[in-house]
Structures are given as structure tokens and as C-alpha cells.
Amino acid sequence: MSKTSRIRRYIDIGANLTDVMYSGVYNGKKKHEPDLQHVLQRSWDAGLDKIILTGGNLEESEKALELAKTDDRLYATVGCHPTRCTEFEQAPEDYLEKLKNVIFRGGSKVVAVGECGLDYDRVQFCPQETQKKYFEYQLKLSETTQLPLFLHCRNAADDISLKTEQNLETVKHLPSDKILIETDCPWCEIKQSHAGYKFVSKENQSVLSVKKEKWMPNHMVKSRNEPCGIRQVLDVVSAVRNENPDDLCEKIYQNTANLFFPERGE
């Protein structure tokens, strides 16, 4: 890691660290021992200042909160992902109340309502109308708690990611005071087939990784993303926007702190 990268401060606004992959389980099979502490240490070494753990449903939100309580640098969101909104159907008001209770129980550890929104790519898991109905339900949580929304939008509006040249063109025009970055780990690593990969620095391409069957504590697992991958995201965004990565990193940090941690005066 270069001297320059050590002084950069990052906040990953979307990390699914409650996923069973960090317990060594892939497709229902145990491949290696739990290694979340190694993942977190790589994160801190890479310059992560804070990590926001994503709550994908009630159960995950509770797990994210409990994990967040173990480290001052970890925080959580509480909500229900659009593909899982059928969980509301048996007792909608009760489910919403339970989410609200998690938020209030978490206090300052909970920084947003979500992950909620719309996902029309995967309606086989939850129909569009159900998604929309319980997305609106969760807006009540934001109104009640005055927390920001952590939103998911997939094939329900124009796509924004780092996969295609068209996506990268969109990134160029984002207002600088609105940019936040995430890894969405353990998914969404920047692959060689993605348009943005060519902008990843050689330093951040040469990360030590092994297949899950050959797991080692000081190596990443191939195809399993981690919060330390936030450095690659910054590489791409700064290159596409032709901005100094140090300056942009600090700007993004302040954007994120202003939204999720305003009381801390970052």
C-alpha cells in the first residue's frame, strides 16, 4: 500500500458483512473457518474509517446491529430489501413495528432506513406491486425516525454502476457533493470484464487472493468482495471524473459524514 493511500479516509456505506460467506459458507457448504475479523482488519489497514452494515430484512437488521455494537467503527441500516418484502405480508404492521424497535434499540448505531426500494430484475422473489406497497410502508420509518433512506434501485429506473461505458459516462456528471461509495460486499467486485476495471490502479489490482478451498487468513477469497475493495471504487470514480483521488476521497468522506453522521461534526 502506498504512503498516499494510507492517509485517505473511506466510509463504505454498503457492506453485507452478516452474509454467511464471511463464516466460510458458500452455497450451503462450509469451505473454511469464519474470517470476519481478518476481513475487518484488512478494511482498517486499507483506510476504512467506518463501515455501514446493510440490513436486508428484519433478521439481518438485528444481526447487523449486534455486529455494529462490537466495534466503534461499525454502524448499521435497518430495513427490508425489495426482493424480500413478502415477509411483510403475514402481519404488515407488526413487521414494521419490529423494524422500528430495532432502530430505536440501536440508537446512534443505526444510521439509515433500508436497504429498501425497488428491484424489477428479480420479481420472481417478490412481485412489483408487493415491492411498491412495502417500500411505501418503510417510508413511514424514515418519517418517524428522521433517518436518511438507504435505497436500492435495480431495473426500476436508469442504471448507474461501473459496468459499462454508459454507466461511467453517468458517473462523470454526478454532482460532487452527492457522491457516496460502497462495495456491496461480498458481491459486486469490479471484474476484469467491467468497463471500469481499466481504471483500477496496478497497486489495487495486485491484491493477494486465493480460492475459497485454499483459504489463508492473510489473503482475500477470490470472487468474494470485501470493504477494502473501496479503494478500487475510488480509483474508477476519480479517473472517470478526472479528479485528484486524494481530494475526491476526502470530499466523498465529508459527503458521507454529513449524511449519516451529522451530529459528530466530521
N, C-alpha and C positions, 0 to 999 in steps of 0.2 A: 504494500500500500504506500503510495507516495505521501510525502510530507504535506502537500497541499490538501489531499483528500481527508487527512486526519482532522483538519480544522473545520471542515464542513459539518453543519448540523442538519440532521434529517429527522423528519417525522413520517413514519409510514402510517397513512390514515386507514389502511385496509389490510389487515393480516389475519388470516383464518388459523390462528395458532392452536385452536381447540381441535383441529382436524386430526383424525386417527393416524395420518401419515407420520405425525411427529411422535407417535407412540410406536412407530415401526410397523404399522399395519397397512397393507396395500391390497385392495380388492378382497378384503376379508382374511388375508393371510399374513401372519407375523413374519417379518423379514429381518428385523434387527431390534435391539433394545430401544426403549424410549430415549430420545435425544434432544428434547426441547431445550434443556439447559445449555447444550452445545450450540444449538441454533441461536439462542438468545445471546450467548457470549460472542458469537460471530457478528451478531447485529450491533452490539455495543462497540465492538472493535472497529466496525465499519463506519461508525459515526452516528448511528441511530441515537437520538436523544430521547425520543418517546415512540411508542408503538401503540396504535389503537386496534384492539382486538374486535373482530366483527362478530356480532350476534346474528345468526341466521334464522333462528326460531327461539321459542321460549327456553328450551333445554340448553341450546348453545349459548344464549344470552346469559343464563345463570352460570354456565361453565366459564364463559369469558370474564364475567365479573369476579368469580373466585380466583381465576388466574391473575387478573389485574391486581388483586389485593396482595399478591406475593411480591410485587416489585413496584417501587415508586414511579418507575418509568413506563409502566403498563396501564392502559386505560381500555374502556370497553364501550361498544354500542349495544343497544337493546332494541330488538325488533324482529320482524318475520319477513324473510325473503319471499318475493312474489311466487316462486315455484313451490313454496311450502304453505301457502295461505289456506289450503284446505284444512289445516289444523285449527283454524278459527271456527269451522262450520258447526261443530257439535255444540259449542257454547260460546258464541262470539264475544259477548260482554265479559264473561268470566275469563276468557283467554286474554282479552285486552287489559282487564284489571290485574291479571298476574304479571303481564309485561310492565305495567305501571308500578307494581310493587317492587319489581326487580330494580327499576330505575331509582325509586326513592330509597330503597335499601342500599343502593350503590353510592348514593351521594355524589361527591365530586369525581369518583372513579368512572361514572357514566357520562360520556361527553356528547352523545348523539342518539337520536331515534333512528333505528334501521338495523340491518340493511333492508329497506323496503322500496317498493317501486313496481315496475312492470317488466315482464320478460316474455315476449311473444315468440321467441325461438323454442321455448320448452313448455308449450301449453299442454303437452301430454302429462305433465306433472300437476298442472293447475290451469283450468280454463281462464280465458281472458277476463270474462265477467267477474269471476271469483277474485282474480288478482286486483281488478279495479276496485271492487267493493271493499276489500280489506286493506288496500292501500289507503283509501279514504278513511277507514277506521283508524289507521295508525297516525294519520294527520292529527287526530284528537290528542294523541300522546305529546306531540310536539307543541300543540297549543297549551296543554295543561302544564308541561314541564318547562316550556320556553327553551328547549334544547334544539339545536340545528338538526336537520334531516340528513341522514346518510343514505343516498338514493342509488338505486340500481335501475338501469335502463338498457334493455337489450332487444333490438329489433322492434322497438316501440317508437323510435324516432331516429333521426340521423345518427349513424355510428361515429363514435370517436374512440380510437385506440391507437396503437403504434404499429399495426399490422400492415397497412397498405400505404402507398404513396398519397392517396387521397386523404387518409387519416392524418398523415404527417402534415399535409397542407393545412388541415383544420387547426392543428396544434400551433402553427405559425401565427394564427390570428386570434388566439385566446388572449383576453386582457391579462396583463402581467399580474394584476392584483387579485386575480381569481384562480390562479393556478395552484392546485394541490397535487400531490403524487402519492401513489400507492403501489404495492407489489401484488396484492390479492393472492399472496402465497397461501397454500402450496401450489396454486395454479398460476397461469398467465406469465410464465417466464418468457423473456424475449428470446425467441428462437432464431436460428440462422436463416430460416425461410421468411422471417418478417422483414418488412421494408426498413424498420428502424434499426435492425441489428448492425448494419454497416457503420452506424454512428457510435456504437459501443466501443470504448477505448480498449486498446490491447490489454492494458492492466486489468480491466474488469471482465475481459473475455477469458483470461487465463486463471480462472478460479478452480481450485482443486476440487474435483468431484469424482465419485465412484458409483458403480451400480449398487442398488439397494442390497443386493445379495452379498456384496463385499464391503459393507458398511464399515467406516472408520470414524472415530469421534471427532477428528480434526479435519474431516472432509465433508463437503456438501454431498447430497444424494442426487445423482443425475435425474433431471426432469422433475425434481421437487424444488419449487421455488422457496426462497427464504427472504426475510426482511432485508438482509444485506444486499439483495438484488436491487434495492432502491438506487444504488449508485449507477446501475445501468440505465435506469429510467431517466435519471438526471442527465446522463451522457446524451441520450437521444433528444430529450426536450431542449437542452441548451444548444446542441448542434443544429437542430432544425430551426430554432429561433435565432441562431447566430448570436447568442449571448454568452458572456463570460460565465462559466459554470459556477465559480465561487459566488459571484454576485447573484446569479439566479437562485442558487441553493439557499442563500440567506433570505432572498425575497420570498421564496416558497415557504421557508420555515416561518417567517413572520405572518404570511397569509394564513397558515395553518394554526399558528398560536392565536391569532386574532379571532378565528372562528371557533375553535374548540377549547381554548384555554384563556379567554379574555381576562379573567379575574387574576391571572398570575402575572400580568404585566410583562409578558415576554418581550 
